[in-house]
Amino acid sequence: MDAGEYLETAVRDVLTAAEPGVDDQAGYAALLLAVSGALDEADRLAGHWSARTERPVTALAPDPVRARAWAMLFEARGGWPEWAEGLTPLDLDAEERAHTASLRRPVSDLDGVLPPGPLAEVVKHVAPARPDRVRAALADGDLTLWASLAGHRPDVATLAATRALAPALVAGADPLGLRDWAPACAGALVAALHERYPPSLRTWPELVAEIMRLRGSAEAALLRGRTTLPPPASEAAIRSAELRLGVSLPEDHREFLRTCDGLPADVVFPRLLGTAELRAENGVVILAEPAVLLLSASHVVEVDPVLGTTVHPSFRAALVRHATLLAQAG
């Protein structure tokens, strides 16, 4: 498949298609990432889709084959990710029998020409029937042949639903050779979801909660050494900091401190200092450790060794930008 062409179409659909089209693209892309061995990226995309759209997760598996595909992948990986908890558990032995029969079923030249119904059933019996080479390759466990026959939009659901192949896919067999492309695919689609369904960030608690959600789950945060959010600062603590600094903090920074007295660091963002740690040097208030976020003349200056210096109109604008970058990069 042409990965670049596919991603361009998928992003466009996520941004502009009707809701079922968004769900179809997100569900297909998540499965495409999963069969490429990019399980973290698949989970990230599906989780963002769920959080942004708030639709039932069954919309990512609207037909029996997609539902079967996810179930086989979950079995092979040894558990269900958090985003998939709303999917219905399946009898995998029964699903395997049904899927094997489907892979071996001969196809008629008229399959798909007529709409389902009695006429289609009658006519297909008089048309030549033959094995479907793509499905036969899966039935024989030949991933190389399947990939060569898969076409511009591979049927990854039928691939993943093949129980005997699911362990190899989870282990990184990557039949389509897309593993290195997977992070860019997930990032582009997550950013498109973020743009189409922007989170409500009207209040500071909403903004801080969104930042922490984008950074990852609480369990993952602990594994990476992060701590829980500090409690809100009291008005007395904020006023004491202002007296010590000799400046009045902007109101949006005061509102942040009332929400949480500082913020743990992330790999792409420094630790934001609480009231007791804020300090001033030559009239500039240092807001972060390391000192790459500064308050100067009511503007927040961000100093990045790679991206250069950015002047944000407010402290809130700096954190909204952080949330946007997290959504794009993940």
C-alpha positions in Angstrom: 0.0 0.0 0.0 1.0 3.6 -0.5 1.4 4.7 3.1 1.6 8.4 2.3 -1.5 8.4 0.1 -3.4 6.4 2.6 -2.5 8.7 5.5 -3.5 11.8 3.5 -6.9 10.3 2.8 -7.4 9.2 6.4 -6.5 12.6 7.9 -8.8 14.3 5.5 -11.7 11.9 6.4 -11.1 12.4 10.1 -11.3 16.2 9.6 -14.2 16.4 7.2 -16.2 13.1 6.9 -19.5 12.4 8.6 -19.2 10.7 12.0 -19.4 7.1 10.6 -16.5 7.9 8.3 -14.4 9.2 11.2 -15.1 6.0 13.1 -14.3 3.8 10.1 -11.0 5.5 9.5 -9.9 5.5 13.1 -10.9 1.8 13.5 -9.1 0.8 10.3 -6.0 2.7 11.2 -5.8 1.3 14.7 -6.0 -2.2 13.3 -3.4 -1.4 10.6 -1.1 -0.2 13.3 -1.8 -3.3 15.4 -1.0 -5.8 12.6 2.2 -3.8 12.0 3.3 -4.7 15.5 2.8 -1.1 16.7 0.5 -1.9 19.6 1.3 1.2 21.6 0.4 3.4 18.7 -2.8 1.5 18.0 -3.8 1.8 21.7 -3.0 5.5 21.6 -5.0 6.2 18.5 -8.0 4.2 19.7 -7.8 5.8 23.2 -7.7 9.3 21.7 -10.6 8.5 19.4 -12.6 7.3 22.4 -11.8 10.4 24.6 -12.4 12.9 21.8 -15.6 11.5 20.3 -17.1 9.9 23.5 -18.8 7.4 21.2 -19.2 3.7 22.2 -16.0 1.8 21.4 -18.1 -0.7 19.4 -18.1 1.9 16.6 -14.4 0.8 16.0 -15.5 -2.8 15.5 -18.9 -2.4 13.8 -18.9 -5.8 12.0 -18.1 -9.4 13.1 -14.8 -9.6 11.4 -13.3 -6.4 13.0 -14.7 -7.5 16.4 -13.1 -11.0 15.8 -9.8 -9.3 14.8 -9.5 -7.3 18.0 -10.4 -10.3 20.1 -7.7 -12.5 18.4 -5.1 -9.7 18.9 -6.0 -9.3 22.5 -5.7 -13.0 23.1 -2.3 -13.0 21.5 -1.0 -10.0 23.5 -2.3 -11.5 26.8 -4.9 -8.9 27.7 -7.3 -6.1 26.8 -6.1 -2.5 26.7 -8.1 0.0 28.7 -9.8 1.6 25.6 -11.3 -1.8 24.6 -13.2 -2.5 27.8 -16.5 -1.7 26.1 -16.1 -4.4 23.5 -18.1 -7.7 23.9 -16.0 -10.8 24.8 -16.3 -13.5 22.2 -16.1 -17.3 22.1 -12.8 -17.5 20.3 -13.1 -21.2 19.4 -16.4 -20.5 17.7 -15.0 -17.4 16.0 -12.0 -19.3 14.8 -14.2 -22.0 13.2 -16.3 -19.4 11.5 -13.3 -17.5 10.2 -11.6 -20.6 8.9 -14.7 -21.5 7.0 -14.8 -18.0 5.6 -11.2 -18.1 4.4 -11.8 -21.4 2.5 -15.1 -20.4 0.9 -14.9 -20.2 -2.9 -16.0 -16.9 -4.4 -18.1 -16.4 -7.5 -17.4 -13.9 -10.2 -20.7 -12.3 -9.3 -20.0 -11.9 -5.6 -20.7 -8.3 -4.7 -22.3 -7.5 -8.1 -25.9 -7.9 -6.8 -27.2 -6.7 -3.4 -27.7 -9.4 -0.8 -30.9 -11.3 -1.3 -32.5 -14.3 -2.9 -31.6 -13.3 -6.5 -27.9 -12.9 -5.6 -27.9 -16.4 -3.9 -29.4 -18.0 -7.1 -27.2 -16.2 -9.6 -23.9 -16.8 -7.8 -24.4 -20.6 -8.2 -24.4 -20.4 -12.0 -21.2 -18.2 -12.1 -17.7 -19.7 -11.9 -16.4 -20.2 -8.4 -12.8 -20.2 -7.3 -10.7 -19.8 -4.2 -9.9 -16.2 -3.3 -6.1 -16.0 -3.4 -5.9 -13.3 -0.7 -7.9 -15.3 1.8 -6.3 -18.6 0.8 -2.9 -17.0 1.6 -4.1 -16.3 5.1 -5.6 -19.8 5.5 -2.2 -21.2 4.6 -0.4 -18.8 6.9 1.5 -17.2 4.1 2.0 -13.6 5.2 4.4 -12.8 2.3 1.9 -13.8 -0.3 -1.0 -12.1 1.5 1.0 -8.8 1.5 1.8 -9.1 -2.2 -1.9 -9.5 -3.0 -3.4 -7.2 -0.4 -3.9 -4.1 -2.7 -4.1 -0.4 -1.8 -6.3 -0.9 1.3 -5.3 -4.2 2.8 -8.0 -6.2 4.6 -6.3 -6.0 7.9 -9.4 -7.1 9.8 -9.4 -10.5 8.1 -5.7 -10.8 8.6 -5.8 -10.1 12.4 -8.9 -12.3 12.8 -6.8 -15.3 11.6 -6.1 -16.8 15.0 -3.0 -18.7 13.9 -1.4 -15.5 12.6 -2.3 -13.2 15.5 0.7 -14.1 17.7 3.2 -13.4 14.9 1.5 -10.0 14.3 1.7 -9.1 17.9 5.3 -10.1 18.0 6.1 -7.7 15.1 6.0 -9.8 11.9 4.9 -6.6 10.1 3.9 -8.1 6.8 3.3 -4.7 5.2 6.6 -3.2 6.4 4.9 -0.2 8.1 6.4 -0.4 11.6 8.7 2.5 11.2 5.9 4.6 9.8 3.4 3.8 12.6 4.3 6.7 15.0 3.9 9.3 12.2 0.5 7.7 11.3 -0.7 7.7 14.8 0.5 11.2 15.5 -1.1 12.7 12.4 -4.5 11.0 13.1 -4.4 11.9 16.8 -3.7 15.6 15.8 -6.6 15.4 13.4 -9.0 14.1 16.1 -7.7 16.8 18.4 -8.5 19.5 15.8 -12.0 18.1 14.9 -13.0 17.5 18.5 -11.1 20.1 20.5 -11.3 19.5 24.2 -13.1 21.9 26.5 -10.2 23.8 28.1 -12.2 26.8 29.4 -11.2 26.3 33.1 -7.8 25.6 34.6 -8.9 22.2 36.0 -10.0 21.1 32.5 -6.7 22.3 31.0 -4.5 20.6 33.6 -6.6 17.4 33.4 -6.2 17.3 29.6 -2.4 17.8 29.8 -2.1 14.9 32.3 -4.4 12.7 30.1 -2.3 13.5 27.0 0.9 12.7 29.0 -0.4 9.2 29.7 -2.2 7.2 32.3 -1.5 7.4 36.0 0.1 3.9 35.9 2.4 4.9 33.1 3.3 8.2 34.8 4.4 6.3 37.9 6.6 4.0 35.8 8.3 7.1 34.3 8.9 8.5 37.8 6.3 11.2 37.8 4.5 12.2 41.0 0.9 13.0 41.5 -0.3 16.6 41.1 0.4 18.9 44.0 -2.6 20.2 45.9 -3.9 23.7 45.2 -2.0 26.6 46.7 -3.8 28.7 49.3 -4.4 32.5 48.7 -2.0 33.1 51.6 0.8 31.1 49.9 0.2 32.9 46.6 0.3 36.3 48.3 3.4 35.3 50.3 5.2 34.4 47.1 4.3 37.7 45.5 5.7 39.6 48.5 8.9 37.6 48.4 9.3 38.1 44.6 8.3 41.8 44.7 5.8 41.4 41.8 2.1 40.7 41.3 1.7 37.4 39.4 -0.7 37.5 36.4 -4.2 36.4 37.2 -4.0 33.4 35.0 -0.9 32.2 36.8 -2.6 32.7 40.1 -5.6 30.6 38.8 -3.1 27.9 37.8 -1.6 27.9 41.3 -5.1 27.7 42.8 -5.6 24.5 40.7 -2.3 22.9 41.5 0.8 24.3 43.2 3.1 23.4 40.4 3.2 20.7 37.8 5.5 17.6 37.3 7.9 17.6 34.4 7.3 15.8 31.2 9.8 14.6 28.6 8.9 17.7 26.5 8.1 20.2 29.2 9.9 21.4 32.4 8.7 21.1 35.9 6.5 24.1 36.8 7.4 25.6 40.1 5.0 26.0 43.0 4.6 29.0 45.2 7.5 28.2 47.6 10.0 27.6 44.7 9.2 30.6 42.5 12.2 33.0 42.4 13.1 36.3 40.7 16.4 37.3 39.1 16.9 40.8 37.7 13.2 41.4 37.6 12.4 38.2 35.8 10.4 35.5 37.5 11.6 32.0 36.9 8.6 29.7 36.5 10.2 26.3 35.8 13.1 24.0 36.5 15.2 24.1 34.5 14.8 27.8 34.0 13.3 27.7 30.5 10.0 29.4 31.3 10.2 33.0 32.4 7.8 35.7 33.4 8.9 39.1 32.1 6.8 42.2 31.8 3.5 40.2 31.9 4.7 38.0 29.0 5.8 34.3 29.4 9.1 33.6 27.5 9.9 30.0 26.7 13.5 29.3 25.9 14.0 26.1 23.9 17.5 25.0 22.7 16.1 23.4 19.6 13.1 25.6 18.7 14.5 28.9 19.9 12.7 31.5 22.0 8.9 31.8 22.0 7.0 34.7 23.6 3.6 33.6 24.8 1.0 36.3 25.5 0.1 34.6 28.8 1.0 31.7 31.1 -2.2 29.9 30.0 -1.2 30.3 26.3 2.1 28.5 27.1 0.2 25.5 28.6 -2.3 25.4 25.9 0.6 25.2 23.4 2.0 22.4 25.5 -1.2 20.5 25.3 -1.3 21.0 21.5 2.2 19.6 21.1 1.4 16.6 23.2 -1.7 15.9 21.1 0.5 16.1 17.9 3.5 14.2 19.1 2.1 11.9 21.8 
